[in-house]
């Protein structure tokens, strides 16, 4: 049946060529979007060994000298430190708070700030790695607040689990693999670009800056809070998962507005870290980009659906004699129904290889971005296997268009298959 249908289509090649050309164009455009969404979905599926659920950012500020509530004596360094410590204790003891952390220098998980750092292996200077520098106060528990872990998420770590020696540094797993590929990183020496020496005191699981990216290299440093740096300090807390986020956030904000107004300090805002991440992703245009591409792929599929349905409806209206005669000589309704669907499948099969050849030119020209890729391809990630990724995304595109074509032909094919055999004599 397949071979005979192909011969019939060849006899009607002029009519089929326009549909095939449109199908070829839509296939290439759909593949381009499918490729982007495939990489995006793959990146989201990579574990992020950091958890921002049930976490809040608590922001403080200080009254200016011209504010009515300003207290000159409270601006002394010792008093400021003491007042800040009292505030931390109030937050730490608040019902429902499980842990509290302090960080510096744009270390907000999922935030827009980025503090870039670079290091090299002190023994083998050819081994270098760069990534995000994150500074935390080792007296508090930043790692526990955000659920940092070791051994691929098997053990949650605490900031206090590490011995924070002077110039001690903790590496993410990926950074450790780059800098010390053949030996354990613990206790090894690193050199910064300014020749400052650091000692590796631990290695923790990889994290992603944003959910749609791959894990990045991270370097964790320590800094104890004092009067000089507390303006740049960020307070983060984890609260019990049994509490309602909305109710708890409203309640803690109401309670802290009065209780933490100590000296010149006052509460400015309390923001969920999950919201910070979503807002930053939105501001970077990722959400709009994804929505646009999904809208386009729906539009393309709808276009091909209407095109194929209209074309086959028209074809069947011109071929009642052929269909009727086939039924008159013994073809069943099911045979005719499936034969019309097979015509559509043949159209897709015919343009499949030409479409792949066109797409390959885009790949060869480097016009296909790999979202989240940093530097040279990393074979740990499937999207960096270009051939395999190319075949997978084409297979997904083929299946999508196959489903659309079958759906589009189903109704007109059913109409044609329902033609009574007696009508064949009328058309003849």
C-alpha positions as CSV (number, residue, x, y, z in Angstrom):
1,X,0.0,0.0,0.0
2,X,2.8,2.4,0.9
3,X,4.5,2.0,-2.4
4,X,1.4,2.4,-4.5
5,X,0.4,5.5,-2.6
6,X,3.8,7.0,-3.2
7,X,3.4,6.3,-7.0
8,X,0.0,8.1,-6.9
9,X,1.5,11.0,-5.1
10,X,4.3,11.2,-7.7
11,X,1.6,11.5,-10.4
12,X,0.2,14.5,-8.5
13,X,3.6,16.0,-7.7
14,X,2.6,19.5,-8.8
15,X,-0.2,19.7,-6.2
16,X,2.0,18.0,-3.6
17,X,5.0,20.2,-4.1
18,X,3.5,23.3,-2.6
19,X,2.4,21.4,0.5
20,X,5.8,19.8,0.8
21,X,7.5,23.2,0.5
22,X,5.4,24.7,3.3
23,X,5.9,21.6,5.4
24,X,9.7,21.9,4.8
25,X,9.8,25.5,6.0
26,X,7.6,24.8,9.1
27,X,9.7,21.7,10.0
28,X,13.0,23.8,10.0
29,X,11.4,26.6,12.1
30,X,9.8,24.2,14.5
31,X,13.1,22.3,14.9
32,X,14.9,25.6,15.7
33,X,12.5,26.3,18.6
34,X,12.4,22.7,19.7
35,X,16.2,22.7,20.0
36,X,16.1,25.8,22.3
37,X,13.3,24.3,24.5
38,X,15.1,20.9,24.6
39,X,18.3,22.6,26.0
40,X,16.2,24.7,28.4
41,X,14.3,21.7,29.7
42,X,17.5,19.7,30.0
43,X,19.1,22.5,32.1
44,X,16.1,22.7,34.4
45,X,16.4,18.9,34.9
46,X,20.0,19.2,36.2
47,X,20.0,19.0,40.0
48,X,20.6,22.3,41.9
49,X,22.0,21.4,45.2
50,X,20.6,24.5,46.8
51,X,17.0,25.1,48.0
52,X,15.4,28.5,48.2
53,X,12.0,27.3,49.3
54,X,10.9,28.5,52.8
55,X,13.7,31.1,52.8
56,X,13.4,34.8,53.3
57,X,15.7,37.8,52.8
58,X,15.4,40.3,55.7
59,X,16.6,43.8,54.8
60,X,17.6,46.4,57.3
61,X,18.6,50.0,56.9
62,X,19.8,52.9,59.1
63,X,18.3,56.3,59.7
64,X,20.1,59.2,58.1
65,X,21.4,62.0,60.2
66,X,18.5,64.3,59.1
67,X,15.9,61.8,60.1
68,X,13.8,62.6,63.3
69,X,14.5,59.2,64.7
70,X,18.3,59.4,64.3
71,X,20.4,58.8,67.4
72,X,24.0,60.2,67.1
73,X,25.3,58.1,70.0
74,X,24.0,54.9,68.2
75,X,26.3,55.5,65.3
76,X,29.4,54.6,67.2
77,X,31.0,51.4,65.8
78,X,30.8,49.4,69.0
79,X,27.2,50.4,69.6
80,X,26.3,49.6,66.0
81,X,27.8,46.1,66.2
82,X,26.0,45.5,69.5
83,X,22.7,46.7,68.2
84,X,23.1,44.5,65.0
85,X,23.9,41.5,67.2
86,X,20.7,42.1,69.2
87,X,18.7,42.2,66.0
88,X,20.2,38.9,64.8
89,X,19.4,37.3,68.1
90,X,15.8,38.5,67.9
91,X,15.4,37.1,64.4
92,X,17.2,33.9,65.5
93,X,14.8,33.3,68.3
94,X,11.6,34.2,66.4
95,X,9.1,31.2,66.4
96,X,9.4,29.2,63.2
97,X,12.9,30.3,62.3
98,X,15.1,27.3,61.8
99,X,18.4,28.9,60.8
100,X,19.9,32.2,59.9
101,X,22.8,33.2,57.6
102,X,24.8,36.3,56.8
103,X,26.4,36.9,53.3
104,X,28.2,39.7,51.5
105,X,29.2,41.0,48.1
106,X,26.1,40.1,46.0
107,X,25.9,36.5,47.3
108,X,22.1,36.4,47.0
109,X,21.0,33.0,45.7
110,X,19.3,33.6,42.3
111,X,20.1,37.3,42.6
112,X,21.3,39.6,39.8
113,X,24.6,40.5,41.4
114,X,27.7,38.6,40.4
115,X,31.1,38.7,42.1
116,X,33.6,37.0,39.7
117,X,36.7,35.3,41.0
118,X,39.5,33.3,39.4
119,X,42.1,30.9,40.8
120,X,44.8,28.6,39.7
121,X,46.4,25.4,41.1
122,X,49.4,26.6,43.1
123,X,51.4,23.5,42.0
124,X,50.1,23.2,38.4
125,X,49.5,26.8,37.2
126,X,48.0,25.5,33.9
127,X,45.0,24.4,35.9
128,X,42.7,27.5,36.2
129,X,39.1,28.1,37.0
130,X,36.8,31.1,37.3
131,X,33.4,31.5,38.7
132,X,31.2,33.3,41.3
133,X,32.7,34.3,44.6
134,X,30.4,34.0,47.6
135,X,31.4,35.4,51.0
136,X,29.6,34.3,54.2
137,X,29.9,34.8,57.9
138,X,31.1,31.5,59.4
139,X,29.5,32.4,62.8
140,X,26.1,32.0,61.2
141,X,24.7,29.2,59.0
142,X,24.3,30.4,55.4
143,X,24.9,26.8,54.1
144,X,22.2,25.3,56.2
145,X,19.7,28.1,55.3
146,X,19.9,27.2,51.6
147,X,20.4,23.4,52.0
148,X,23.9,23.2,50.5
149,X,25.1,19.6,50.4
150,X,27.9,17.2,49.7
151,X,27.9,13.7,48.0
152,X,25.3,14.7,45.4
153,X,22.8,15.9,47.9
154,X,23.1,13.0,50.3
155,X,24.2,15.2,53.2
156,X,23.2,18.8,54.1
157,X,26.1,20.7,55.4
158,X,26.4,23.5,57.9
159,X,28.7,26.5,57.6
160,X,30.1,25.5,61.0
161,X,31.1,22.0,59.6
162,X,34.2,23.6,58.1
163,X,37.3,24.8,59.8
164,X,37.6,28.4,58.6
165,X,41.3,29.0,58.8
166,X,42.7,32.3,57.5
167,X,42.4,32.4,53.7
168,X,40.4,29.2,53.8
169,X,38.2,28.6,50.7
170,X,35.5,26.1,49.9
171,X,35.1,24.9,46.3
172,X,32.1,23.7,44.4
173,X,32.5,20.2,43.0
174,X,33.0,21.4,39.4
175,X,35.7,23.9,40.4
176,X,37.5,21.2,42.4
177,X,37.4,18.8,39.4
178,X,39.0,21.5,37.1
179,X,41.7,22.6,39.5
180,X,42.5,19.2,41.0
181,X,41.4,16.6,38.5
182,X,43.6,13.7,39.7
183,X,43.8,14.3,43.5
184,X,41.7,15.4,46.4
185,X,41.2,19.1,46.7
186,X,41.1,19.2,50.5
187,X,44.2,20.9,52.0
188,X,45.5,21.9,48.5
189,X,46.7,25.4,47.8
190,X,45.2,27.9,45.3
191,X,46.6,31.2,44.1
192,X,44.5,34.1,43.2
193,X,45.2,36.4,40.2
194,X,46.9,38.8,42.7
195,X,49.2,35.9,43.9
196,X,47.3,35.7,47.2
197,X,47.4,32.1,48.6
198,X,44.3,30.2,49.7
199,X,43.9,26.8,51.4
200,X,41.0,24.5,50.3
201,X,39.0,23.5,53.5
202,X,36.2,21.7,51.8
203,X,34.2,20.8,48.6
204,X,30.5,21.0,48.3
205,X,27.9,20.1,45.6
206,X,27.4,22.2,42.5
207,X,24.8,24.9,42.4
208,X,23.2,26.8,39.6
209,X,23.0,30.6,39.6
210,X,19.6,30.3,37.8
211,X,17.4,27.3,37.2
212,X,17.7,27.5,33.5
213,X,21.5,27.4,33.5
214,X,24.0,24.7,34.2
215,X,25.9,24.4,37.5
216,X,28.6,27.0,37.8
217,X,32.0,27.1,39.5
218,X,31.7,28.7,43.0
219,X,34.3,29.8,45.6
220,X,33.2,30.4,49.2
221,X,35.1,32.7,51.5
222,X,34.6,33.8,55.1
223,X,34.2,37.2,56.6
224,X,33.1,38.0,60.1
225,X,30.6,40.9,60.4
226,X,31.8,44.1,61.9
227,X,30.9,47.8,62.0
228,X,32.6,48.5,58.6
229,X,30.9,45.8,56.6
230,X,27.4,45.4,58.1
231,X,25.9,47.8,55.7
232,X,26.7,45.3,52.9
233,X,25.5,42.3,54.9
234,X,22.5,40.3,53.9
235,X,20.4,38.4,56.4
236,X,18.8,35.2,55.2
237,X,16.6,32.9,57.2
238,X,14.9,29.5,56.7
239,X,11.6,28.9,58.4
240,X,9.6,25.8,59.1
241,X,8.1,24.1,56.0
242,X,4.9,23.5,58.0
243,X,4.2,27.2,58.0
244,X,2.2,29.1,55.3
245,X,4.6,31.4,53.4
246,X,2.1,34.3,53.0
247,X,0.9,34.2,56.6
248,X,4.3,33.7,58.1
249,X,5.8,36.5,56.0
250,X,3.1,39.0,57.0
251,X,3.3,38.0,60.7
252,X,7.1,38.2,60.9
253,X,7.1,41.5,59.1
254,X,4.6,43.0,61.5
255,X,6.4,41.7,64.6
256,X,9.9,42.7,63.4
257,X,9.0,46.2,62.3
258,X,8.8,47.2,66.0
259,X,11.2,44.8,67.6
260,X,14.2,45.3,65.4
261,X,14.0,49.1,65.4
262,X,17.1,49.4,67.7
263,X,19.5,52.3,67.6
264,X,19.3,53.6,64.1
265,X,18.4,50.3,62.5
266,X,14.9,49.6,61.1
267,X,13.3,47.0,58.9
268,X,12.8,47.9,55.2
269,X,11.5,44.7,53.6
270,X,11.2,40.9,53.8
271,X,11.3,39.1,50.5
272,X,11.1,35.4,49.6
273,X,14.2,34.2,47.8
274,X,12.0,32.3,45.4
275,X,10.4,35.6,44.3
276,X,13.9,37.2,43.9
277,X,14.9,34.4,41.5
278,X,11.7,34.7,39.5
279,X,12.0,38.5,39.3
280,X,15.6,38.3,38.1
281,X,14.8,35.6,35.5
282,X,11.9,37.8,34.3
283,X,14.1,40.9,34.2
284,X,16.7,39.0,32.1
285,X,14.0,38.3,29.5
286,X,14.1,34.5,29.9
287,X,10.4,34.2,30.7
288,X,9.4,36.3,27.7
289,X,11.8,34.4,25.5
290,X,10.3,31.1,26.5
291,X,6.7,32.4,26.1
292,X,7.6,33.8,22.7
293,X,9.1,30.5,21.4
294,X,6.2,28.4,22.8
295,X,3.7,30.8,21.1
296,X,5.6,30.5,17.8
297,X,5.7,26.7,17.9
298,X,2.0,26.6,18.6
299,X,1.4,29.0,15.8
300,X,3.5,26.9,13.3
301,X,1.8,23.7,14.3
302,X,-1.6,25.4,14.0
303,X,-0.7,26.7,10.5
304,X,0.4,23.3,9.3
305,X,-2.7,21.7,10.9
306,X,-5.0,24.1,9.0
307,X,-2.9,23.8,5.8
308,X,-3.0,20.0,5.7
309,X,-6.6,19.8,6.7
310,X,-7.6,22.3,4.0
311,X,-5.5,20.6,1.4
312,X,-6.8,17.2,2.0
313,X,-10.4,18.4,2.3
314,X,-10.0,20.0,-1.1
315,X,-8.3,16.9,-2.5
316,X,-11.1,14.6,-1.3
317,X,-13.7,16.9,-2.8
318,X,-11.9,16.4,-6.2
319,X,-11.4,12.7,-5.9
320,X,-14.8,11.1,-5.1
321,X,-14.7,9.0,-8.2
322,X,-11.3,7.5,-7.3
323,X,-12.4,6.8,-3.7
324,X,-15.8,5.4,-4.8
325,X,-14.3,3.1,-7.3
326,X,-11.8,1.7,-4.8
327,X,-14.7,1.0,-2.5
328,X,-16.7,-0.6,-5.3
329,X,-13.9,-3.0,-6.1
330,X,-13.6,-4.1,-2.5
331,X,-11.6,-1.5,-0.5
332,X,-12.9,-1.1,3.0
333,X,-13.6,2.1,4.8
334,X,-10.6,1.5,7.0
335,X,-8.3,0.9,4.0
336,X,-9.3,4.2,2.4
337,X,-9.1,6.1,5.7
338,X,-5.6,4.9,6.4
339,X,-4.4,5.4,2.8
340,X,-5.2,9.1,3.0
341,X,-3.4,9.4,6.3
342,X,-0.4,7.6,4.7
343,X,-0.3,10.3,2.0
344,X,0.3,12.8,4.7
345,X,2.9,10.7,6.4
346,X,4.7,10.3,3.1
347,X,4.8,14.1,2.7
348,X,6.5,14.4,6.0
349,X,9.0,11.6,5.2
350,X,9.8,13.1,1.9
351,X,10.8,16.5,3.4
352,X,12.5,15.0,6.5
353,X,16.0,14.5,5.0
354,X,16.0,17.9,3.1
355,X,15.0,19.6,6.3
356,X,17.8,18.0,8.2
357,X,20.3,19.1,5.6
358,X,19.1,22.7,5.9
359,X,19.2,22.5,9.7
360,X,22.7,21.2,9.6
361,X,23.9,24.3,7.8
362,X,22.6,26.3,10.8
363,X,24.5,24.0,13.2
364,X,27.7,24.2,11.1
365,X,27.5,28.0,11.0
366,X,27.3,28.1,14.8
367,X,23.9,29.7,14.8
368,X,22.4,27.4,17.4
369,X,23.1,28.6,20.9
370,X,23.6,26.2,23.8
371,X,21.9,27.9,26.7
372,X,24.1,28.0,29.8
373,X,27.2,26.7,28.1
374,X,30.4,28.4,29.5
375,X,33.6,28.1,27.4
376,X,34.4,24.9,25.6
377,X,31.8,22.1,25.3
378,X,31.5,19.9,28.4
379,X,30.8,16.3,27.4
380,X,29.1,15.7,30.8
381,X,26.0,17.5,29.4
382,X,23.9,15.9,26.6
383,X,23.4,19.2,24.6
384,X,27.2,19.4,24.0
385,X,27.0,16.1,22.1
386,X,26.1,17.9,18.9
387,X,25.2,14.9,16.7
388,X,23.1,13.2,19.4
389,X,21.3,16.5,20.3
390,X,20.7,17.1,16.6
391,X,19.1,13.7,16.1
392,X,17.0,13.9,19.3
393,X,15.6,17.3,18.5
394,X,14.8,16.3,14.9
395,X,13.0,13.2,16.2
396,X,11.0,15.3,18.6
397,X,10.1,17.7,15.7
398,X,9.2,14.8,13.5
399,X,6.9,13.3,16.1
400,X,5.2,16.6,16.8
401,X,4.5,17.2,13.1
402,X,3.5,13.6,12.6
403,X,0.8,14.0,15.3
404,X,-0.4,17.3,13.8
405,X,-0.6,15.8,10.3
406,X,-2.5,12.7,11.4
407,X,-4.9,14.9,13.4
408,X,-5.4,17.3,10.5
409,X,-6.1,14.5,7.9
410,X,-8.3,12.4,10.2
411,X,-11.5,14.3,9.7
412,X,-11.4,14.8,5.9
413,X,-10.1,11.3,5.5
414,X,-13.1,10.0,7.5
415,X,-15.4,12.0,5.2
416,X,-13.8,10.5,2.1
417,X,-13.9,7.0,3.5
418,X,-17.6,7.4,4.1
419,X,-18.4,7.9,0.4
420,X,-21.0,5.3,-0.8
421,X,-19.8,2.9,-3.6
422,X,-22.8,3.7,-5.6
423,X,-21.6,7.3,-5.9
424,X,-18.7,6.0,-8.0
425,X,-21.1,5.1,-10.9
426,X,-22.5,8.6,-10.7
427,X,-19.1,10.2,-11.0
428,X,-18.0,7.8,-13.8
